[in-house]
Amino acid sequence: MLSIVIPLYNEERRLPKTFEAIKRFASIPTSPSFEVVLVDDGSHDRTAELARAFGAQFESVRRVSH
């Protein structure tokens, strides 16, 4: 299994593009099974909200906030 760990800090502008890339990767029939771990380090923008919405779409996404 592949683990993709994405550290986040005020990444509101970049996250949509990142999430689209992950969705494209997931749609490839030969892609390995994987999990995405989103680690929010106290963002002050909408990063946590976007991560929560993305995580709700996929069971292989875990969110960590501190």
PQR file of N, CA, C, O and H, with PARSE charges and radii, in Angstrom:
ATOM      1  N   MET A   1       0.840  -1.174   0.000 -0.4000 1.5000
ATOM      2  CA  MET A   1       0.000   0.000   0.000 -0.0000 2.0000
ATOM      3  C   MET A   1       0.888   1.241   0.000  0.5500 1.7000
ATOM      4  O   MET A   1       1.925   1.284   0.662 -0.5500 1.4000
ATOM      5  N   LEU A   2       0.466   2.225  -0.742 -0.4000 1.5000
ATOM      6  CA  LEU A   2       1.174   3.493  -0.856 -0.0000 2.0000
ATOM      7  C   LEU A   2       0.525   4.506   0.082  0.5500 1.7000
ATOM      8  O   LEU A   2      -0.699   4.631   0.107 -0.5500 1.4000
ATOM      9  H   LEU A   2      -0.376   2.190  -1.280  0.4000 1.0000
ATOM     10  N   SER A   3       1.327   5.222   0.846 -0.4000 1.5000
ATOM     11  CA  SER A   3       0.824   6.295   1.699 -0.0000 2.0000
ATOM     12  C   SER A   3       1.299   7.621   1.141  0.5500 1.7000
ATOM     13  O   SER A   3       2.495   7.832   0.937 -0.5500 1.4000
ATOM     14  H   SER A   3       2.322   5.120   0.826  0.4000 1.0000
ATOM     15  N   ILE A   4       0.357   8.508   0.897 -0.4000 1.5000
ATOM     16  CA  ILE A   4       0.674   9.849   0.418 -0.0000 2.0000
ATOM     17  C   ILE A   4       0.401  10.795   1.580  0.5500 1.7000
ATOM     18  O   ILE A   4      -0.747  10.977   1.984 -0.5500 1.4000
ATOM     19  H   ILE A   4      -0.615   8.337   1.063  0.4000 1.0000
ATOM     20  N   VAL A   5       1.450  11.390   2.111 -0.4000 1.5000
ATOM     21  CA  VAL A   5       1.327  12.300   3.248 -0.0000 2.0000
ATOM     22  C   VAL A   5       1.499  13.721   2.722  0.5500 1.7000
ATOM     23  O   VAL A   5       2.505  14.048   2.092 -0.5500 1.4000
ATOM     24  H   VAL A   5       2.383  11.242   1.784  0.4000 1.0000
ATOM     25  N   ILE A   6       0.499  14.558   2.992 -0.4000 1.5000
ATOM     26  CA  ILE A   6       0.525  15.935   2.505 -0.0000 2.0000
ATOM     27  C   ILE A   6       0.465  16.878   3.700  0.5500 1.7000
ATOM     28  O   ILE A   6      -0.578  17.002   4.342 -0.5500 1.4000
ATOM     29  H   ILE A   6      -0.318  14.292   3.503  0.4000 1.0000
ATOM     30  N   PRO A   7       1.592  17.552   4.007 -0.5600 1.5000
ATOM     31  CA  PRO A   7       1.563  18.543   5.079  0.2800 2.0000
ATOM     32  C   PRO A   7       0.852  19.804   4.571  0.5500 1.7000
ATOM     33  O   PRO A   7       1.074  20.243   3.443 -0.5500 1.4000
ATOM     34  N   LEU A   8       0.002  20.369   5.416 -0.4000 1.5000
ATOM     35  CA  LEU A   8      -0.798  21.528   5.018 -0.0000 2.0000
ATOM     36  C   LEU A   8      -0.624  22.675   6.009  0.5500 1.7000
ATOM     37  O   LEU A   8      -0.684  22.483   7.224 -0.5500 1.4000
ATOM     38  H   LEU A   8      -0.178  20.012   6.333  0.4000 1.0000
ATOM     39  N   TYR A   9      -0.408  23.857   5.469 -0.4000 1.5000
ATOM     40  CA  TYR A   9      -0.443  25.069   6.270 -0.0000 2.0000
ATOM     41  C   TYR A   9      -0.844  26.211   5.350  0.5500 1.7000
ATOM     42  O   TYR A   9      -0.061  26.650   4.508 -0.5500 1.4000
ATOM     43  H   TYR A   9      -0.359  24.013   4.483  0.4000 1.0000
ATOM     44  N   ASN A  10      -2.054  26.680   5.519 -0.4000 1.5000
ATOM     45  CA  ASN A  10      -2.601  27.755   4.684 -0.0000 2.0000
ATOM     46  C   ASN A  10      -2.455  27.446   3.189  0.5500 1.7000
ATOM     47  O   ASN A  10      -1.894  28.238   2.432 -0.5500 1.4000
ATOM     48  H   ASN A  10      -2.690  26.324   6.203  0.4000 1.0000
ATOM     49  N   GLU A  11      -2.959  26.303   2.787 -0.4000 1.5000
ATOM     50  CA  GLU A  11      -2.846  25.829   1.406 -0.0000 2.0000
ATOM     51  C   GLU A  11      -4.162  25.939   0.636  0.5500 1.7000
ATOM     52  O   GLU A  11      -4.357  25.228  -0.350 -0.5500 1.4000
ATOM     53  H   GLU A  11      -3.414  25.659   3.401  0.4000 1.0000
ATOM     54  N   GLU A  12      -5.046  26.796   1.059 -0.4000 1.5000
ATOM     55  CA  GLU A  12      -6.371  26.920   0.449 -0.0000 2.0000
ATOM     56  C   GLU A  12      -6.297  27.075  -1.078  0.5500 1.7000
ATOM     57  O   GLU A  12      -7.077  26.452  -1.798 -0.5500 1.4000
ATOM     58  H   GLU A  12      -4.888  27.374   1.859  0.4000 1.0000
ATOM     59  N   ARG A  13      -5.392  27.878  -1.559 -0.4000 1.5000
ATOM     60  CA  ARG A  13      -5.316  28.109  -3.011 -0.0000 2.0000
ATOM     61  C   ARG A  13      -4.784  26.910  -3.790  0.5500 1.7000
ATOM     62  O   ARG A  13      -5.180  26.690  -4.935 -0.5500 1.4000
ATOM     63  H   ARG A  13      -4.759  28.384  -0.973  0.4000 1.0000
ATOM     64  N   ARG A  14      -3.901  26.142  -3.185 -0.4000 1.5000
ATOM     65  CA  ARG A  14      -3.278  25.019  -3.895 -0.0000 2.0000
ATOM     66  C   ARG A  14      -4.040  23.707  -3.793  0.5500 1.7000
ATOM     67  O   ARG A  14      -3.877  22.830  -4.642 -0.5500 1.4000
ATOM     68  H   ARG A  14      -3.580  26.320  -2.254  0.4000 1.0000
ATOM     69  N   LEU A  15      -4.866  23.563  -2.772 -0.4000 1.5000
ATOM     70  CA  LEU A  15      -5.521  22.276  -2.532 -0.0000 2.0000
ATOM     71  C   LEU A  15      -6.420  21.794  -3.665  0.5500 1.7000
ATOM     72  O   LEU A  15      -6.370  20.608  -3.989 -0.5500 1.4000
ATOM     73  H   LEU A  15      -4.998  24.276  -2.083  0.4000 1.0000
ATOM     74  N   PRO A  16      -7.232  22.633  -4.280 -0.5600 1.5000
ATOM     75  CA  PRO A  16      -8.075  22.099  -5.359  0.2800 2.0000
ATOM     76  C   PRO A  16      -7.261  21.403  -6.457  0.5500 1.7000
ATOM     77  O   PRO A  16      -7.652  20.341  -6.942 -0.5500 1.4000
ATOM     78  N   LYS A  17      -6.157  21.990  -6.838 -0.4000 1.5000
ATOM     79  CA  LYS A  17      -5.306  21.389  -7.877 -0.0000 2.0000
ATOM     80  C   LYS A  17      -4.690  20.068  -7.381  0.5500 1.7000
ATOM     81  O   LYS A  17      -4.608  19.094  -8.128 -0.5500 1.4000
ATOM     82  H   LYS A  17      -5.840  22.853  -6.444  0.4000 1.0000
ATOM     83  N   THR A  18      -4.264  20.053  -6.126 -0.4000 1.5000
ATOM     84  CA  THR A  18      -3.696  18.840  -5.532 -0.0000 2.0000
ATOM     85  C   THR A  18      -4.736  17.724  -5.469  0.5500 1.7000
ATOM     86  O   THR A  18      -4.447  16.576  -5.806 -0.5500 1.4000
ATOM     87  H   THR A  18      -4.331  20.844  -5.519  0.4000 1.0000
ATOM     88  N   PHE A  19      -5.947  18.069  -5.034 -0.4000 1.5000
ATOM     89  CA  PHE A  19      -7.005  17.071  -4.932 -0.0000 2.0000
ATOM     90  C   PHE A  19      -7.402  16.532  -6.301  0.5500 1.7000
ATOM     91  O   PHE A  19      -7.705  15.346  -6.429 -0.5500 1.4000
ATOM     92  H   PHE A  19      -6.181  19.002  -4.760  0.4000 1.0000
ATOM     93  N   GLU A  20      -7.406  17.372  -7.311 -0.4000 1.5000
ATOM     94  CA  GLU A  20      -7.704  16.901  -8.667 -0.0000 2.0000
ATOM     95  C   GLU A  20      -6.645  15.910  -9.137  0.5500 1.7000
ATOM     96  O   GLU A  20      -6.975  14.908  -9.771 -0.5500 1.4000
ATOM     97  H   GLU A  20      -7.160  18.336  -7.206  0.4000 1.0000
ATOM     98  N   ALA A  21      -5.380  16.178  -8.833 -0.4000 1.5000
ATOM     99  CA  ALA A  21      -4.301  15.261  -9.216 -0.0000 2.0000
ATOM    100  C   ALA A  21      -4.473  13.911  -8.516  0.5500 1.7000
ATOM    101  O   ALA A  21      -4.241  12.865  -9.123 -0.5500 1.4000
ATOM    102  H   ALA A  21      -5.112  16.992  -8.318  0.4000 1.0000
ATOM    103  N   ILE A  22      -4.872  13.927  -7.258 -0.4000 1.5000
ATOM    104  CA  ILE A  22      -5.094  12.676  -6.524 -0.0000 2.0000
ATOM    105  C   ILE A  22      -6.270  11.911  -7.134  0.5500 1.7000
ATOM    106  O   ILE A  22      -6.210  10.689  -7.276 -0.5500 1.4000
ATOM    107  H   ILE A  22      -5.060  14.776  -6.764  0.4000 1.0000
ATOM    108  N   LYS A  23      -7.325  12.619  -7.489 -0.4000 1.5000
ATOM    109  CA  LYS A  23      -8.481  11.962  -8.122 -0.0000 2.0000
ATOM    110  C   LYS A  23      -8.086  11.322  -9.454  0.5500 1.7000
ATOM    111  O   LYS A  23      -8.527  10.216  -9.765 -0.5500 1.4000
ATOM    112  H   LYS A  23      -7.374  13.611  -7.373  0.4000 1.0000
ATOM    113  N   ARG A  24      -7.260  12.008 -10.235 -0.4000 1.5000
ATOM    114  CA  ARG A  24      -6.796  11.435 -11.508 -0.0000 2.0000
ATOM    115  C   ARG A  24      -5.975  10.180 -11.258  0.5500 1.7000
ATOM    116  O   ARG A  24      -6.141   9.179 -11.954 -0.5500 1.4000
ATOM    117  H   ARG A  24      -6.902  12.906  -9.982  0.4000 1.0000
ATOM    118  N   PHE A  25      -5.091  10.228 -10.271 -0.4000 1.5000
ATOM    119  CA  PHE A  25      -4.269   9.071  -9.924 -0.0000 2.0000
ATOM    120  C   PHE A  25      -5.155   7.900  -9.515  0.5500 1.7000
ATOM    121  O   PHE A  25      -4.929   6.763  -9.931 -0.5500 1.4000
ATOM    122  H   PHE A  25      -4.956  11.042  -9.706  0.4000 1.0000
ATOM    123  N   ALA A  26      -6.161   8.186  -8.699 -0.4000 1.5000
ATOM    124  CA  ALA A  26      -7.059   7.131  -8.211 -0.0000 2.0000
ATOM    125  C   ALA A  26      -7.867   6.499  -9.337  0.5500 1.7000
ATOM    126  O   ALA A  26      -8.271   5.341  -9.240 -0.5500 1.4000
ATOM    127  H   ALA A  26      -6.345   9.109  -8.361  0.4000 1.0000
ATOM    128  N   SER A  27      -8.101   7.252 -10.395 -0.4000 1.5000
ATOM    129  CA  SER A  27      -8.916   6.732 -11.501 -0.0000 2.0000
ATOM    130  C   SER A  27      -8.132   5.839 -12.463  0.5500 1.7000
ATOM    131  O   SER A  27      -8.731   5.205 -13.332 -0.5500 1.4000
ATOM    132  H   SER A  27      -7.773   8.193 -10.474  0.4000 1.0000
ATOM    133  N   ILE A  28      -6.831   5.777 -12.328 -0.4000 1.5000
ATOM    134  CA  ILE A  28      -6.013   4.923 -13.189 -0.0000 2.0000
ATOM    135  C   ILE A  28      -6.214   3.475 -12.743  0.5500 1.7000
ATOM    136  O   ILE A  28      -5.963   3.146 -11.583 -0.5500 1.4000
ATOM    137  H   ILE A  28      -6.344   6.292 -11.622  0.4000 1.0000
ATOM    138  N   PRO A  29      -6.661   2.617 -13.644 -0.5600 1.5000
ATOM    139  CA  PRO A  29      -6.963   1.226 -13.261  0.2800 2.0000
ATOM    140  C   PRO A  29      -5.781   0.477 -12.638  0.5500 1.7000
ATOM    141  O   PRO A  29      -5.983  -0.405 -11.804 -0.5500 1.4000
ATOM    142  N   THR A  30      -4.578   0.811 -13.024 -0.4000 1.5000
ATOM    143  CA  THR A  30      -3.406   0.086 -12.527 -0.0000 2.0000
ATOM    144  C   THR A  30      -2.748   0.765 -11.327  0.5500 1.7000
ATOM    145  O   THR A  30      -1.690   0.326 -10.876 -0.5500 1.4000
ATOM    146  H   THR A  30      -4.413   1.528 -13.701  0.4000 1.0000
ATOM    147  N   SER A  31      -3.360   1.832 -10.804 -0.4000 1.5000
ATOM    148  CA  SER A  31      -2.738   2.501  -9.655 -0.0000 2.0000
ATOM    149  C   SER A  31      -2.804   1.584  -8.426  0.5500 1.7000
ATOM    150  O   SER A  31      -3.779   0.856  -8.237 -0.5500 1.4000
ATOM    151  H   SER A  31      -4.219   2.188 -11.170  0.4000 1.0000
ATOM    152  N   PRO A  32      -1.769   1.627  -7.605 -0.5600 1.5000
ATOM    153  CA  PRO A  32      -1.757   0.762  -6.419  0.2800 2.0000
ATOM    154  C   PRO A  32      -2.789   1.253  -5.392  0.5500 1.7000
ATOM    155  O   PRO A  32      -3.255   2.390  -5.459 -0.5500 1.4000
ATOM    156  N   SER A  33      -3.132   0.386  -4.453 -0.4000 1.5000
ATOM    157  CA  SER A  33      -4.010   0.858  -3.381 -0.0000 2.0000
ATOM    158  C   SER A  33      -3.212   1.862  -2.558  0.5500 1.7000
ATOM    159  O   SER A  33      -2.008   1.708  -2.352 -0.5500 1.4000
ATOM    160  H   SER A  33      -2.754  -0.539  -4.398  0.4000 1.0000
ATOM    161  N   PHE A  34      -3.903   2.877  -2.101 -0.4000 1.5000
ATOM    162  CA  PHE A  34      -3.201   3.942  -1.406 -0.0000 2.0000
ATOM    163  C   PHE A  34      -4.103   4.619  -0.391  0.5500 1.7000
ATOM    164  O   PHE A  34      -5.328   4.499  -0.425 -0.5500 1.4000
ATOM    165  H   PHE A  34      -4.881   3.002  -2.268  0.4000 1.0000
ATOM    166  N   GLU A  35      -3.450   5.334   0.514 -0.4000 1.5000
ATOM    167  CA  GLU A  35      -4.151   6.181   1.462 -0.0000 2.0000
ATOM    168  C   GLU A  35      -3.558   7.578   1.338  0.5500 1.7000
ATOM    169  O   GLU A  35      -2.402   7.746   0.947 -0.5500 1.4000
ATOM    170  H   GLU A  35      -2.455   5.431   0.542  0.4000 1.0000
ATOM    171  N   VAL A  36      -4.361   8.570   1.675 -0.4000 1.5000
ATOM    172  CA  VAL A  36      -3.896   9.947   1.690 -0.0000 2.0000
ATOM    173  C   VAL A  36      -4.026  10.435   3.129  0.5500 1.7000
ATOM    174  O   VAL A  36      -5.093  10.336   3.734 -0.5500 1.4000
ATOM    175  H   VAL A  36      -5.300   8.435   1.992  0.4000 1.0000
ATOM    176  N   VAL A  37      -2.938  10.959   3.665 -0.4000 1.5000
ATOM    177  CA  VAL A  37      -2.945  11.505   5.012 -0.0000 2.0000
ATOM    178  C   VAL A  37      -2.720  13.012   4.895  0.5500 1.7000
ATOM    179  O   VAL A  37      -1.648  13.458   4.486 -0.5500 1.4000
ATOM    180  H   VAL A  37      -2.070  11.039   3.174  0.4000 1.0000
ATOM    181  N   LEU A  38      -3.735  13.783   5.256 -0.4000 1.5000
ATOM    182  CA  LEU A  38      -3.662  15.239   5.208 -0.0000 2.0000
ATOM    183  C   LEU A  38      -3.349  15.743   6.609  0.5500 1.7000
ATOM    184  O   LEU A  38      -4.130  15.530   7.537 -0.5500 1.4000
ATOM    185  H   LEU A  38      -4.605  13.420   5.588  0.4000 1.0000
ATOM    186  N   VAL A  39      -2.216  16.408   6.767 -0.4000 1.5000
ATOM    187  CA  VAL A  39      -1.775  16.873   8.082 -0.0000 2.0000
ATOM    188  C   VAL A  39      -1.828  18.398   8.101  0.5500 1.7000
ATOM    189  O   VAL A  39      -0.974  19.065   7.517 -0.5500 1.4000
ATOM    190  H   VAL A  39      -1.581  16.581   6.014  0.4000 1.0000
ATOM    191  N   ASP A  40      -2.835  18.939   8.773 -0.4000 1.5000
ATOM    192  CA  ASP A  40      -2.998  20.388   8.870 -0.0000 2.0000
ATOM    193  C   ASP A  40      -2.297  20.898  10.120  0.5500 1.7000
ATOM    194  O   ASP A  40      -2.584  20.461  11.235 -0.5500 1.4000
ATOM    195  H   ASP A  40      -3.529  18.398   9.246  0.4000 1.0000
ATOM    196  N   ASP A  41      -1.389  21.813   9.918 -0.4000 1.5000
ATOM    197  CA  ASP A  41      -0.584  22.333  11.022 -0.0000 2.0000
ATOM    198  C   ASP A  41      -1.090  23.703  11.483  0.5500 1.7000
ATOM    199  O   ASP A  41      -0.319  24.658  11.580 -0.5500 1.4000
ATOM    200  H   ASP A  41      -1.155  22.167   9.013  0.4000 1.0000
ATOM    201  N   GLY A  42      -2.406  23.787  11.767 -0.4000 1.5000
ATOM    202  CA  GLY A  42      -2.966  25.015  12.325 -0.0000 2.0000
ATOM    203  C   GLY A  42      -3.208  26.118  11.320  0.5500 1.7000
ATOM    204  O   GLY A  42      -2.976  27.289  11.621 -0.5500 1.4000
ATOM    205  H   GLY A  42      -3.032  23.011  11.688  0.4000 1.0000
ATOM    206  N   SER A  43      -3.666  25.771  10.139 -0.4000 1.5000
ATOM    207  CA  SER A  43      -3.938  26.775   9.105 -0.0000 2.0000
ATOM    208  C   SER A  43      -4.958  27.800   9.574  0.5500 1.7000
ATOM    209  O   SER A  43      -5.831  27.505  10.391 -0.5500 1.4000
ATOM    210  H   SER A  43      -3.855  24.820   9.894  0.4000 1.0000
ATOM    211  N   HIS A  44      -4.832  29.009   9.043 -0.4000 1.5000
ATOM    212  CA  HIS A  44      -5.735  30.099   9.386 -0.0000 2.0000
ATOM    213  C   HIS A  44      -6.702  30.436   8.256  0.5500 1.7000
ATOM    214  O   HIS A  44      -7.511  31.355   8.385 -0.5500 1.4000
ATOM    215  H   HIS A  44      -4.124  29.249   8.379  0.4000 1.0000
ATOM    216  N   ASP A  45      -6.625  29.709   7.165 -0.4000 1.5000
ATOM    217  CA  ASP A  45      -7.535  29.935   6.041 -0.0000 2.0000
ATOM    218  C   ASP A  45      -8.529  28.772   5.963  0.5500 1.7000
ATOM    219  O   ASP A  45      -8.822  28.155   6.987 -0.5500 1.4000
ATOM    220  H   ASP A  45      -5.967  28.962   7.060  0.4000 1.0000
ATOM    221  N   ARG A  46      -9.041  28.465   4.801 -0.4000 1.5000
ATOM    222  CA  ARG A  46     -10.046  27.411   4.639 -0.0000 2.0000
ATOM    223  C   ARG A  46      -9.435  26.031   4.380  0.5500 1.7000
ATOM    224  O   ARG A  46     -10.137  25.132   3.917 -0.5500 1.4000
ATOM    225  H   ARG A  46      -8.803  28.966   3.969  0.4000 1.0000
ATOM    226  N   THR A  47      -8.170  25.851   4.662 -0.4000 1.5000
ATOM    227  CA  THR A  47      -7.491  24.585   4.419 -0.0000 2.0000
ATOM    228  C   THR A  47      -8.207  23.419   5.105  0.5500 1.7000
ATOM    229  O   THR A  47      -8.482  22.402   4.468 -0.5500 1.4000
ATOM    230  H   THR A  47      -7.600  26.582   5.037  0.4000 1.0000
ATOM    231  N   ALA A  48      -8.504  23.557   6.380 -0.4000 1.5000
ATOM    232  CA  ALA A  48      -9.155  22.466   7.129 -0.0000 2.0000
ATOM    233  C   ALA A  48     -10.522  22.135   6.548  0.5500 1.7000
ATOM    234  O   ALA A  48     -10.890  20.965   6.451 -0.5500 1.4000
ATOM    235  H   ALA A  48      -8.281  24.383   6.897  0.4000 1.0000
ATOM    236  N   GLU A  49     -11.266  23.146   6.166 -0.4000 1.5000
ATOM    237  CA  GLU A  49     -12.594  22.939   5.574 -0.0000 2.0000
ATOM    238  C   GLU A  49     -12.491  22.168   4.256  0.5500 1.7000
ATOM    239  O   GLU A  49     -13.261  21.238   4.016 -0.5500 1.4000
ATOM    240  H   GLU A  49     -10.967  24.097   6.245  0.4000 1.0000
ATOM    241  N   LEU A  50     -11.539  22.558   3.402 -0.4000 1.5000
ATOM    242  CA  LEU A  50     -11.354  21.867   2.127 -0.0000 2.0000
ATOM    243  C   LEU A  50     -10.874  20.434   2.340  0.5500 1.7000
ATOM    244  O   LEU A  50     -11.312  19.524   1.637 -0.5500 1.4000
ATOM    245  H   LEU A  50     -10.914  23.314   3.597  0.4000 1.0000
ATOM    246  N   ALA A  51      -9.988  20.228   3.294 -0.4000 1.5000
ATOM    247  CA  ALA A  51      -9.492  18.880   3.584 -0.0000 2.0000
ATOM    248  C   ALA A  51     -10.629  17.996   4.093  0.5500 1.7000
ATOM    249  O   ALA A  51     -10.728  16.826   3.724 -0.5500 1.4000
ATOM    250  H   ALA A  51      -9.632  20.968   3.866  0.4000 1.0000
ATOM    251  N   ARG A  52     -11.478  18.558   4.934 -0.4000 1.5000
ATOM    252  CA  ARG A  52     -12.623  17.808   5.465 -0.0000 2.0000
ATOM    253  C   ARG A  52     -13.570  17.400   4.332  0.5500 1.7000
ATOM    254  O   ARG A  52     -14.040  16.263   4.296 -0.5500 1.4000
ATOM    255  H   ARG A  52     -11.398  19.509   5.233  0.4000 1.0000
ATOM    256  N   ALA A  53     -13.846  18.309   3.423 -0.4000 1.5000
ATOM    257  CA  ALA A  53     -14.736  18.016   2.294 -0.0000 2.0000
ATOM    258  C   ALA A  53     -14.135  16.951   1.389  0.5500 1.7000
ATOM    259  O   ALA A  53     -14.850  16.065   0.922 -0.5500 1.4000
ATOM    260  H   ALA A  53     -13.464  19.233   3.452  0.4000 1.0000
ATOM    261  N   PHE A  54     -12.840  17.024   1.136 -0.4000 1.5000
ATOM    262  CA  PHE A  54     -12.179  16.030   0.293 -0.0000 2.0000
ATOM    263  C   PHE A  54     -12.196  14.672   0.978  0.5500 1.7000
ATOM    264  O   PHE A  54     -12.468  13.654   0.342 -0.5500 1.4000
ATOM    265  H   PHE A  54     -12.259  17.744   1.515  0.4000 1.0000
ATOM    266  N   GLY A  55     -11.905  14.659   2.275 -0.4000 1.5000
ATOM    267  CA  GLY A  55     -11.895  13.411   3.030 -0.0000 2.0000
ATOM    268  C   GLY A  55     -13.248  12.733   3.073  0.5500 1.7000
ATOM    269  O   GLY A  55     -13.328  11.507   3.152 -0.5500 1.4000
ATOM    270  H   GLY A  55     -11.684  15.487   2.791  0.4000 1.0000
ATOM    271  N   ALA A  56     -14.313  13.516   3.021 -0.4000 1.5000
ATOM    272  CA  ALA A  56     -15.664  12.947   3.040 -0.0000 2.0000
ATOM    273  C   ALA A  56     -15.974  12.184   1.755  0.5500 1.7000
ATOM    274  O   ALA A  56     -16.873  11.343   1.738 -0.5500 1.4000
ATOM    275  H   ALA A  56     -14.248  14.512   2.956  0.4000 1.0000
ATOM    276  N   GLN A  57     -15.251  12.464   0.699 -0.4000 1.5000
ATOM    277  CA  GLN A  57     -15.487  11.820  -0.602 -0.0000 2.0000
ATOM    278  C   GLN A  57     -14.810  10.454  -0.718  0.5500 1.7000
ATOM    279  O   GLN A  57     -15.234   9.617  -1.515 -0.5500 1.4000
ATOM    280  H   GLN A  57     -14.521  13.147   0.714  0.4000 1.0000
ATOM    281  N   PHE A  58     -13.768  10.227   0.067 -0.4000 1.5000
ATOM    282  CA  PHE A  58     -12.968   9.013  -0.072 -0.0000 2.0000
ATOM    283  C   PHE A  58     -12.695   8.395   1.291  0.5500 1.7000
ATOM    284  O   PHE A  58     -12.308   9.099   2.224 -0.5500 1.4000
ATOM    285  H   PHE A  58     -13.423  10.907   0.714  0.4000 1.0000
ATOM    286  N   GLU A  59     -12.891   7.103   1.414 -0.4000 1.5000
ATOM    287  CA  GLU A  59     -12.611   6.447   2.695 -0.0000 2.0000
ATOM    288  C   GLU A  59     -11.121   6.248   2.928  0.5500 1.7000
ATOM    289  O   GLU A  59     -10.707   5.958   4.051 -0.5500 1.4000
ATOM    290  H   GLU A  59     -13.205   6.531   0.656  0.4000 1.0000
ATOM    291  N   SER A  60     -10.305   6.400   1.884 -0.4000 1.5000
ATOM    292  CA  SER A  60      -8.859   6.203   2.039 -0.0000 2.0000
ATOM    293  C   SER A  60      -8.131   7.483   2.458  0.5500 1.7000
ATOM    294  O   SER A  60      -6.901   7.522   2.456 -0.5500 1.4000
ATOM    295  H   SER A  60     -10.642   6.636   0.972  0.4000 1.0000
ATOM    296  N   VAL A  61      -8.887   8.535   2.818 -0.4000 1.5000
ATOM    297  CA  VAL A  61      -8.283   9.798   3.245 -0.0000 2.0000
ATOM    298  C   VAL A  61      -8.413   9.931   4.756  0.5500 1.7000
ATOM    299  O   VAL A  61      -9.496   9.779   5.321 -0.5500 1.4000
ATOM    300  H   VAL A  61      -9.887   8.503   2.820  0.4000 1.0000
ATOM    301  N   ARG A  62      -7.282  10.218   5.395 -0.4000 1.5000
ATOM    302  CA  ARG A  62      -7.295  10.486   6.835 -0.0000 2.0000
ATOM    303  C   ARG A  62      -6.820  11.916   7.053  0.5500 1.7000
ATOM    304  O   ARG A  62      -5.934  12.400   6.350 -0.5500 1.4000
ATOM    305  H   ARG A  62      -6.402  10.342   4.935  0.4000 1.0000
ATOM    306  N   ARG A  63      -7.408  12.575   8.017 -0.4000 1.5000
ATOM    307  CA  ARG A  63      -7.022  13.937   8.345 -0.0000 2.0000
ATOM    308  C   ARG A  63      -6.436  13.979   9.748  0.5500 1.7000
ATOM    309  O   ARG A  63      -6.953  13.361  10.678 -0.5500 1.4000
ATOM    310  H   ARG A  63      -8.129  12.181   8.588  0.4000 1.0000
ATOM    311  N   VAL A  64      -5.353  14.715   9.873 -0.4000 1.5000
ATOM    312  CA  VAL A  64      -4.722  14.935  11.171 -0.0000 2.0000
ATOM    313  C   VAL A  64      -4.573  16.431  11.338  0.5500 1.7000
ATOM    314  O   VAL A  64      -4.052  17.116  10.458 -0.5500 1.4000
ATOM    315  H   VAL A  64      -4.933  15.217   9.117  0.4000 1.0000
ATOM    316  N   SER A  65      -5.037  16.941  12.486 -0.4000 1.5000
ATOM    317  CA  SER A  65      -4.910  18.370  12.765 -0.0000 2.0000
ATOM    318  C   SER A  65      -4.190  18.548  14.086  0.5500 1.7000
ATOM    319  O   SER A  65      -4.432  17.826  15.054 -0.5500 1.4000
ATOM    320  H   SER A  65      -5.460  16.385  13.201  0.4000 1.0000
ATOM    321  N   HIS A  66      -3.303  19.525  14.102 -0.4000 1.5000
ATOM    322  CA  HIS A  66      -2.659  19.874  15.382 -0.0000 2.0000
ATOM    323  C   HIS A  66      -2.194  21.308  15.326  0.5500 1.7000
ATOM    324  O   HIS A  66      -1.625  21.811  16.295 -0.5500 1.4000
ATOM    325  H   HIS A  66      -3.107  20.112  13.316  0.4000 1.0000
TER
END
